[in-house]
Amino acid sequence: MIKTLVSEVPITTPNKCLKMHPTVLLFVLLCAASFVQVAQGVTLKWCAVEGKERDGMTEKAKCEAMIAILNAETNDIDFECVERSDCADGSALEAGHAHLVALDGGDLYHTSRTWGAVPVLAENYDDSGTAAQYHTVVAMRASSCDDQTTLYSLKNKRACSTGYRKTAGWRMPIGMLMKKRVMPEINDLCDVNNDAESAAAFFQGMCSPGAPTGNDAIAETLCSSCKPASEQGENFCVKGADAYQGYDGALTCLEEGNGDVAFIKHTTIQDHTFMVGSAADYKLLCPQGGCMDPDQFELCKWATVPSHAVVVNPSRVGADVRQQLRMLFAGAQDLQPFKNLFFKTEAGGVVNPGDLIFKGSTMKLEMVDSDMISFMGPSYDVYEELEEAENKPCSAEVPVNVEDVANLVKEHVDDGGIPSWGIIVIVVISVIAVAMLTLVLVMVKRERLGAPLFTPLIENPLSGSHTAQRMGM
């Protein structure tokens, strides 16, 4: 459109332009600038995670393939791809370096609380046409899960997690246990996150790839159920690399006997390829107590959590543009080239195994027209509970070790410092000073109450009682 209109404008030589009246020239330039802006429409930048790739395909390359389809479908929005390291947590959108990115549940909550992120699209993993969501469940071996099993039965068990602070593998189960006061909230150490400290005290051991390493004892507990470093080297307990990371890895951890319980999603058992046994060897522990078969997850789920969602910064992307985005993607996702880029087939084939832009298990996109609290539902409260625990200042107090103090005094004496008789004098003087100060405080208090500490031996001749006696004579 721009090229056609520009070609129809007669070419004017610079000399003639200079002869135009300045006011007229300014008016023409402003009109031209306005026309170009309207013709180009709105420019939106999609944030591609820097360094993220799978099988030679980077996320930016996947993004560019996507926007080629989108730009061919609309003249109102001009899409671009920007590759940045601050995409994954939404920081790029807050700063205005990008406008669109897909985030998981934890980042959805955080960006909503910090700068008001608004969802516009959500991934759907079963093509059901219902709200984009999935269910978190807790799996145990059928032989150790019965009607008498409760949440308290998890105490001192070994837990297999998809990863530290992952939604199904950490935040929902840990948040639920803390919210129900089954897992005591512990906040004693200043060098480790509160949720990690609480989980390490509750479970006998865990495999939670990506666990914080600030405290050696806590880190050892949170990684003790992972395959040992002797078997997987540098990948030991590393987020995204450990042998037991992710849904399938957490169930493998349980299957291979390194854990007693696994935090997974509702489809993991059905999709898992068992090396030993079958899905019939496992049960789901229900939050209300008791156990059920894996196909009864609707009655035994711990939480229904939102899928990953594409968000925008409402201060930079207005309501009208957000509506245009929904309409555009509603149509574009039905195009075969778009499906070939992202969507899992009905037969279960995954065309996007690297979770580039969208998760590889996505089967369609849902249009979201609500605020973040409505979109996230009850899981929003769980994230809030975790945040309250994590943001509390640590309550650790370093106790005074009597032996250390004695050794310190001994060192001073041995080094020719304060002699023993000098220490005795200092102690005696200190005791006397404290006693005198206490006596003074008691006297002042009694004087204020009208009861002096010492009663006079000779009665005051001008006192009221003495005067009364004289008047009565």
ChimeraX attribute file (.defattr): number of C-alpha atoms within 10 A of each C-alpha:
attribute: neighborCount
match mode: 1-to-1
recipient: residues
	/A:1	8
	/A:2	10
	/A:3	7
	/A:4	8
	/A:5	8
	/A:6	10
	/A:7	9
	/A:8	8
	/A:9	8
	/A:10	7
	/A:11	8
	/A:12	8
	/A:13	8
	/A:14	8
	/A:15	8
	/A:16	8
	/A:17	11
	/A:18	10
	/A:19	9
	/A:20	11
	/A:21	9
	/A:22	11
	/A:23	8
	/A:24	10
	/A:25	14
	/A:26	12
	/A:27	11
	/A:28	12
	/A:29	11
	/A:30	12
	/A:31	12
	/A:32	11
	/A:33	12
	/A:34	11
	/A:35	13
	/A:36	12
	/A:37	12
	/A:38	10
	/A:39	13
	/A:40	14
	/A:41	14
	/A:42	14
	/A:43	13
	/A:44	17
	/A:45	19
	/A:46	26
	/A:47	28
	/A:48	28
	/A:49	21
	/A:50	16
	/A:51	12
	/A:52	17
	/A:53	16
	/A:54	13
	/A:55	7
	/A:56	8
	/A:57	13
	/A:58	19
	/A:59	24
	/A:60	23
	/A:61	15
	/A:62	18
	/A:63	21
	/A:64	17
	/A:65	15
	/A:66	20
	/A:67	18
	/A:68	14
	/A:69	16
	/A:70	20
	/A:71	15
	/A:72	10
	/A:73	14
	/A:74	13
	/A:75	13
	/A:76	16
	/A:77	18
	/A:78	17
	/A:79	21
	/A:80	18
	/A:81	22
	/A:82	18
	/A:83	20
	/A:84	17
	/A:85	14
	/A:86	17
	/A:87	22
	/A:88	17
	/A:89	19
	/A:90	25
	/A:91	17
	/A:92	20
	/A:93	25
	/A:94	20
	/A:95	12
	/A:96	12
	/A:97	16
	/A:98	26
	/A:99	26
	/A:100	24
	/A:101	25
	/A:102	28
	/A:103	23
	/A:104	17
	/A:105	20
	/A:106	18
	/A:107	18
	/A:108	28
	/A:109	22
	/A:110	17
	/A:111	22
	/A:112	18
	/A:113	13
	/A:114	9
	/A:115	16
	/A:116	19
	/A:117	24
	/A:118	24
	/A:119	28
	/A:120	22
	/A:121	25
	/A:122	25
	/A:123	26
	/A:124	25
	/A:125	21
	/A:126	16
	/A:127	18
	/A:128	10
	/A:129	11
	/A:130	9
	/A:131	18
	/A:132	25
	/A:133	17
	/A:134	19
	/A:135	20
	/A:136	24
	/A:137	28
	/A:138	26
	/A:139	30
	/A:140	23
	/A:141	21
	/A:142	17
	/A:143	9
	/A:144	12
	/A:145	21
	/A:146	17
	/A:147	11
	/A:148	9
	/A:149	16
	/A:150	17
	/A:151	17
	/A:152	13
	/A:153	13
	/A:154	19
	/A:155	16
	/A:156	14
	/A:157	15
	/A:158	24
	/A:159	32
	/A:160	36
	/A:161	35
	/A:162	30
	/A:163	28
	/A:164	22
	/A:165	19
	/A:166	19
	/A:167	26
	/A:168	29
	/A:169	27
	/A:170	23
	/A:171	22
	/A:172	25
	/A:173	22
	/A:174	22
	/A:175	23
	/A:176	22
	/A:177	20
	/A:178	20
	/A:179	16
	/A:180	11
	/A:181	11
	/A:182	16
	/A:183	22
	/A:184	14
	/A:185	19
	/A:186	19
	/A:187	21
	/A:188	16
	/A:189	16
	/A:190	15
	/A:191	14
	/A:192	20
	/A:193	23
	/A:194	24
	/A:195	24
	/A:196	25
	/A:197	24
	/A:198	20
	/A:199	25
	/A:200	21
	/A:201	19
	/A:202	21
	/A:203	17
	/A:204	18
	/A:205	25
	/A:206	28
	/A:207	33
	/A:208	33
	/A:209	29
	/A:210	22
	/A:211	23
	/A:212	19
	/A:213	14
	/A:214	12
	/A:215	15
	/A:216	12
	/A:217	11
	/A:218	24
	/A:219	21
	/A:220	18
	/A:221	22
	/A:222	32
	/A:223	25
	/A:224	20
	/A:225	25
	/A:226	28
	/A:227	20
	/A:228	15
	/A:229	12
	/A:230	8
	/A:231	10
	/A:232	14
	/A:233	11
	/A:234	11
	/A:235	16
	/A:236	21
	/A:237	30
	/A:238	19
	/A:239	18
	/A:240	14
	/A:241	15
	/A:242	25
	/A:243	23
	/A:244	29
	/A:245	27
	/A:246	24
	/A:247	24
	/A:248	18
	/A:249	23
	/A:250	30
	/A:251	27
	/A:252	22
	/A:253	26
	/A:254	24
	/A:255	22
	/A:256	13
	/A:257	13
	/A:258	21
	/A:259	26
	/A:260	22
	/A:261	27
	/A:262	29
	/A:263	31
	/A:264	27
	/A:265	25
	/A:266	26
	/A:267	16
	/A:268	20
	/A:269	22
	/A:270	13
	/A:271	12
	/A:272	15
	/A:273	13
	/A:274	14
	/A:275	9
	/A:276	9
	/A:277	10
	/A:278	13
	/A:279	19
	/A:280	12
	/A:281	14
	/A:282	22
	/A:283	26
	/A:284	29
	/A:285	31
	/A:286	21
	/A:287	20
	/A:288	13
	/A:289	17
	/A:290	17
	/A:291	25
	/A:292	20
	/A:293	17
	/A:294	24
	/A:295	15
	/A:296	13
	/A:297	21
	/A:298	13
	/A:299	13
	/A:300	25
	/A:301	21
	/A:302	24
	/A:303	21
	/A:304	20
	/A:305	22
	/A:306	24
	/A:307	26
	/A:308	24
	/A:309	27
	/A:310	25
	/A:311	26
	/A:312	26
	/A:313	23
	/A:314	18
	/A:315	12
	/A:316	14
	/A:317	15
	/A:318	11
	/A:319	12
	/A:320	8
	/A:321	16
	/A:322	20
	/A:323	14
	/A:324	14
	/A:325	16
	/A:326	18
	/A:327	12
	/A:328	16
	/A:329	18
	/A:330	16
	/A:331	11
	/A:332	18
	/A:333	20
	/A:334	12
	/A:335	12
	/A:336	10
	/A:337	13
	/A:338	18
	/A:339	16
	/A:340	14
	/A:341	19
	/A:342	25
	/A:343	27
	/A:344	23
	/A:345	16
	/A:346	10
	/A:347	6
	/A:348	11
	/A:349	12
	/A:350	20
	/A:351	17
	/A:352	21
	/A:353	15
	/A:354	17
	/A:355	17
	/A:356	23
	/A:357	24
	/A:358	23
	/A:359	22
	/A:360	20
	/A:361	21
	/A:362	24
	/A:363	21
	/A:364	22
	/A:365	24
	/A:366	20
	/A:367	20
	/A:368	21
	/A:369	16
	/A:370	12
	/A:371	14
	/A:372	21
	/A:373	16
	/A:374	10
	/A:375	23
	/A:376	21
	/A:377	14
	/A:378	14
	/A:379	23
	/A:380	19
	/A:381	15
	/A:382	20
	/A:383	21
	/A:384	15
	/A:385	15
	/A:386	19
	/A:387	16
	/A:388	11
	/A:389	19
	/A:390	17
	/A:391	11
	/A:392	11
	/A:393	12
	/A:394	16
	/A:395	11
	/A:396	10
	/A:397	9
	/A:398	6
	/A:399	6
	/A:400	8
	/A:401	8
	/A:402	9
	/A:403	9
	/A:404	10
	/A:405	11
	/A:406	10
	/A:407	11
	/A:408	12
	/A:409	17
	/A:410	15
	/A:411	13
	/A:412	13
	/A:413	14
	/A:414	11
	/A:415	10
	/A:416	8
	/A:417	12
	/A:418	14
	/A:419	14
	/A:420	12
	/A:421	9
	/A:422	10
	/A:423	12
	/A:424	11
	/A:425	11
	/A:426	10
	/A:427	12
	/A:428	10
	/A:429	11
	/A:430	11
	/A:431	11
	/A:432	11
	/A:433	12
	/A:434	10
	/A:435	11
	/A:436	11
	/A:437	10
	/A:438	11
	/A:439	13
	/A:440	10
	/A:441	10
	/A:442	13
	/A:443	15
	/A:444	13
	/A:445	14
	/A:446	13
	/A:447	12
	/A:448	9
	/A:449	9
	/A:450	8
	/A:451	12
	/A:452	14
	/A:453	13
	/A:454	9
	/A:455	8
	/A:456	8
	/A:457	6
	/A:458	6
	/A:459	10
	/A:460	10
	/A:461	9
	/A:462	8
	/A:463	9
	/A:464	9
	/A:465	11
	/A:466	12
	/A:467	11
	/A:468	10
	/A:469	9
	/A:470	8
	/A:471	7
	/A:472	6
	/A:473	5
